[in-house]
Amino acid sequence: MPFKYYIIYKPFQVLTRFGKEEGKASLADYFDVPSDVYPVGRLDYDSEGLLILTNDKSLNHRLLDPKFAHEREYWVQVDGAVNVEAIQQLKQGVKISIDGKLYQTRRCQAAIFEEEPPVPERNPPIRFRKLIPAPWIRLTLGEGKNRQVRKMTAAVGFPTLRLIRYRIARITVEGLEPGQMREMERKEIFDLLF
């Protein structure tokens, strides 16, 4: 069986697997791929954006083993007027809880978007509150702990309202809408990732 490589835009409220769970949509509801293809890594049910699907175990190993640290860029809409101090704290690393233990996140890149980034409409949209701003920040991490981005923004006082993984290394969701997929060649995907 030849190796297959796809990038997808995982929609909001979709499980990062092909198996069913009662009452929840899964990747199988959106993407038709060979039965031996699976997601590399995961995105939470309530997160959206870039996922790579493949049947190439070597790619899975290279992307998930922490020793091959690669950048993941997230576009995060937060609750409240995020300030420079909070961005500075995110850059330096913050303490979050992982499996009941305190964990100091690594230094990362963080910035406030000057204007709202070009993102697809979300269904359902985030709750809108007229008097409370909901700005976007860009977070670029070299690690990926469980629910890390949400825990990080909460740790600096600005809970996440919407979370989109925009980029892994040099692969982005640019040009894809939620529920869309693009097949890639092995050379193309490896050149962009490593």
Secondary structure, DSSP 4 states (H G I P E B T S, - for coil): ----EEEEEEPTTEESSSS-BTTBEEGGGT----TT-EEES---TT-EEEEEEES-HHHHHHHHSGGG---EEEEEEESS---HHHHHHHHH--EEEETTEEEEPPP-EEEE-SS-------SSPPP--TTS---EEEEEES---TTHHHHHHHHTT--EEEEEEEEETTEE-TT--TT-EEEE-HHHHHHHH-
